[in-house]
């Protein structure tokens, strides 16, 4: 009775059931992989799924093995090396324009990073500079290639929304996986999660999209773009601030959730609830009501709401977390879509590098602010940076008349 799976693997049985030979069977598998390679959305989702088991826990992992001090330095080092990695690819692309290579190198460095975490175990916090360097350069390489491919996507908001729907699977699965594993295995559970992530990323390498780049990189011209393209300047300035705040909060909020939950089981449950709230926000407001709402006012209203709610961190942090997960999908993604649509294809590489220079300057700046506040109480480290979102939204709103509405 227990041998039927083995029997089904027998070539004779396969031929009798499916009426195809092994060569045809393998051919179908190869063709399906080739079709998947053309599916940028699917490969992006698998990459996100793999990291969803580990990346939200990185700062928490360092925090529980040391202190918030080391977590903050880790996110600072990572932000610096993301920028370095991105600029490196920008220069290399002038002589070698196979984007698929940088995609693979980026994923390979991700795998190396997680394997190194496995090796260092509880001593990882002692090597935050090394880990931040590898993790940052991995992101720089991967996201440079991703940006080039994403630029060719016609309906970018639709892509974001579909990603969110696929993200439902990740959102339902990842808290169950890391919550269950950490609940059973405790600290050793992190090693299991890092291993799972590494294995999935190995498969993602097979699904990368092959494309080349025609434009050349010039660092000086990359900065000139910011000055000459006024609509781009408004959206990029707004994104710089927003990305800095989001980067820090994406690392510190899991620690806050853990402090509220007080156990890995409740941590997983709370993540389920907050993720569900975020998905409702994406589906109801960003997807269904987007064309009926003034997008500039929505971004500003969301920023004000999250800033006011942040006061509750001191006495009722769960309220702040709920508001954050409702409003966060209504700020950065909307500004980002406008920013992408303003870019010009001919100096694409200069646009992409300029974009990443400013995005990472935002991340570095706000990470450095956190380092300066590392001796303050944890809630203060969150609440003091959130009002910057209002500044970013006002800049975005101010450029309303100059920013194109096309292709939204």
N, C-alpha and C positions, 0 to 999 in steps of 0.2 A: 504493500500500500504506500510505503514511503519512498518507493523507487520511481514513481511516475515522473517527477521532474527530470531525473536522469535519463529516463527513456525518451522523453520529449527532445532531449538534446542529441539523440542518436540520429545520424544523417538519414538513415532509411525512413525513420518516423517523420522527420522533417519533410523529406521528399514526398511521402505519401499524403501528408496533411496539406502542405502548401503547394505541392506540385512544382517546386523549383529546386534547382541544384544549389550546392554550396556557393558556387561562383556567382550565381544570380543573387543569392541571399546576401553575400558580401557586397555585391554591386549596389543593391538597394540600400544597404547601410551606408556605403560611401556616398551615394547620391543624396541620401537624407542629411548626412553631415555637411555636404557641400551646400545644400539648400539652407541649412541652419546657419552656415557661415555668412550667407547673404542677409540673414535676419539680424540686423544690428540691435533691434529691440530685445531679442531673445538673449543674445550674448551679453548685453548690458545688464539684463535682469539676473542672469546666472552669476555674473560678477558681483552684483549687489547682494544676491542671496548668500553667496559664499562669505562675503565680508559681514553680512548681518549677524552671523553667528559669533563674530569676534570683535569687529571694529567698535561697536558701541560700548564694549566692555574694557577697552584698552586703558583709558584713564582710570576706570574703576579698579582694574587689575593692579595697576601701579599704586593706586591709593590704598587698597586693602593690604598690600605688602609693605607699604612705607608710610607716606603721608600725602596730603594735597599738594605740598611743596614740590615733590618730584613729578606729580601729574602735570602741574602747570609748566614746569620746565620742559617736559616731554612735548607738550603741544606747541611750545615756542620753538624748540629745535625742529620739529616736524614742519612747521610753517615756513621756516627759513629755507629748509632744503627742498621743499616743494618748488619754491621760486628758482633755486639753483638748478634743479632738474629740468624745469621748463625752459630756462634760458639755454642750458646745454643742448637740448634737443633743437632749439631754434637755430643755433649755429651749425650743428651737425647736419640739419636738413638742407643746408646750402650745397652740400657735396653728396649727400645720400638721402633720397627722398622717398624711401620705402617705409610708409607709415606702419605697416604691419610689423616691422622689426622692432620699433619703439614700443608698440603695443605689447609684444611678447616679452621684451626686456622688462617693461613695467610690471607685468604680471609675475614674471620670474623673480623680481625683487620683492614683490609682495610675499611670495612663497618663502623666500629667504628670510624675510623679516619674521614671519610666523614660526619658522623652524628655529630661528635664533631665540625667540621667546621661549620655545620649548626647552632649548638647551640651557638657558640662563635661569629659568624657573623663578624662584622667589628673589633671586639676585638681580632681576631685570632692571629694577629701579637704579642700580649702581651704574648702568650703562645707557642712561637716557639720551646722551649725545649720540652714541653709535646707533641706537635704535631709531632715534628721530631722524638721523641722516639717511638710513636705509629706507625707512617708511616714507620720508619726504620725497626722496629721489624717485622711488617707485611710483608715487602719485604724480610727480611731475612728468615722467615718461608716459605713464598710462593715460593721463587726462589730456596730454598734448595730442596723442593719437586719437583719443575719443572726441576731442573738440573738432578735429579736422573732419572726421566722419560725420559727426552730428551736424556740422555746418551744412552738409548736403541734404539733410532731412527737410522736406518741404514744409510740413505743418508741425512746427516745433511745440506749440502748446498741446496739440493732439498727442505728440510723442510723450510729453510730460504726463499727460493724463493717463495714457495707456500704461506708462511705466508705473503710475500710482496704482492702477488696477492690478497689474502683475505683482506689484509690491504688497498687495493684500495677502498673497500666498506667503511671501517672505515674512510679512508682519505677523501672520498667524502662526507660522512655523517656527521662526527664530526664537521668540520668547519661550515657546514650548520646549525647544531644544536646549537653549542655554539655561533656562530656568530649571528644567528637569535634571540636566546634567550637573549643574552647580549644586542643586538641592541634595543630590545623591552623593556626588563625589567631592563637593566643597572645593577646596583650593586646587586639587588635582583635576577638577572639571575643566579648568582653563586650558590645560594641556590637551585634553580631548577636543575641545572646541577649536583650538588653533590647528590641530591635525585635520579636522573635518574641513575647515576653511582651505587649507593647503591642498587637499585632495580635489576639491571642487575647482579650485583655480587652475590646477593642471589640465582639467577638461576644458575650461574656458579658452585656453590657448588654442585649441582646435577650432574654435568658433570665431576667431578674429576676422575682421573685414579687411580685405586687401585693397589699398588705394594709394595713389601717389599724390605729391604736392607739386604744383607748378610754380607758385610764387616763391620769392627769395626773402630771407630774413635780413633786416637791417635794424640794429638796436636804436640808432638815432631816428630813423623814420618811424619806428614803432612808437616813440614818444611824440613825434610830430603829429601823428594821427589824432592823439588826444586833444591837441590844440586846434587842429584844423576842422575836425568834425564836431560841431557844436552839439547836435543831438546825442552823439556817442559820449561826449564829455559829461552831459547830465546823467545819463543812465549809468555810466562807468563810475562816476563819483558816488552815486547812490549805492551801487553794488559793492564798491570798496568798503563802505561803512557797514553795510548789511552783512557782507560775507565775514567781516571781522567779528561782529557780534555773534552771528550764527555759528562760526567755527568754535568760539570759546564755549558757547552755551551747549553745543552738541557734545562737548566733552565733559562739561560740568553738570549738566542736567541729569545724566545717569547716576552720578554720585549723589545728587539731591534725591533722586527717586529711591536709591538704595537706603539713604538715611531715613526717608519717610517709611519705607517698607520694613526695614530692620531685619529682613531675611530674604534669601534668594527666591523662595517660593512666592512671597508677596511682591517681590521685585518683578517677577515674571508676570504675575496677575495685573499689577499696576501698569506695566508696559503694554499689555493687551488692551486695557481700557483706553489708555492714552492714544495708542495707535489707531484704534477704532474711531475715536473722536476725530483724529486727524484725517482719516479716510472719508468720513462723513463731510468734513469741511471741503475736501478736494472735490467730492462728487456733487454736493448740493450747491456750494457757493462758486467754486472755481470752474466747474464744468457746466452746470445747469444754468446758473444765473449770471455768468460772466458777461454775456452780451447785453444784459439788461442793467448792468451796474457800471457806474463811472469807475474805471480801473484805478485812476489816480487817487480818487477819494477813498476807494476801498483800501489801497495800500496805506494811506495816511491814517484812516480810521483804525486799521488793524494795529499799526504801530503805537498809536495813542492807547488803545485798549490794553495791549500787552505791557506797556510801560506802567499804566495805572495799576494793573493787576500784580505787578512785581512787588508792590508794597506788602502784599499778603505773605511773601516768603518768610517773614519774621514770625507770623502767628498761625498761618494756615497755608503752607506751601503747596498743598494739593490744588488749591484754587489757581495759583499762578501756573502750575503745570498744565492744567486743563485749558486755560486761556492760551498758553503758549502753543499747544498742539492744535488749537483751532485757528489761530491767526498766523502762525509761522508759514503755512503753505500759501498764504494770501499776500505775502510780501516779496520775498526774494524771487520765486519763480516768475511772477508777473513782470517785475523789472527786468529780469534776465531775458525773457522772450523779446521784449522791445530792444534790448541791447544786441541780441543776435541778429535781429532783422535789420539793424542799422549798418552792420558790417558790410564791407565791400569785398567781393571775391578776389579781385586782382592783387591787393596787398594782404591776402588772408592771413599769412603767417605773421605779418607785422601786427595785425589786429589781435590775433590769438595771443601772441607774446605780450603785447601791451595790456590786454585783458588780464592775463595771469600775473603780470607785474603788479598791477593795481589790486587785484583780488588778494594776492598774498601779502602785499604791503598792509592791507587791512587786517589780515590774519595775524601778521607779525606784530603790528601795532597794538592790537587788542590783547594779544598773548603777553606782550611786554607789560601792558598795563596790569594784567593779572599777576605777573611776577612782582611788580612793585607793590601790589596789594596782598601778597602771599602771607603776610603776617596778620592780616585782618581776619575778622570772622567770615566763615564760608558764605553765608547769605549776602554779605556786603560785596563779595567778589562778583556776584551775579547782578545784583540790583544797580550797581553804579554804572554798568556799561549799557544797560537796556535803553535808557533815554536816547542814546545815539540813533536808534531806529527812527525816531521822530525826525531827527535832522536829515537822515537819508531820505525819508519819505517827502519831506518838504523840498529837498533838492529835486527829486523826481517830479513832484507836482509843479515846481517852478518851470521846468522845461517842457511842460505839457504841450504848448503850442508848437514847439520845435521838433518834438519826437514823433516819428512816423507811426501811423495806425495800421499800416499795411501788413498783411500776412499774419495778423495776430491769431 
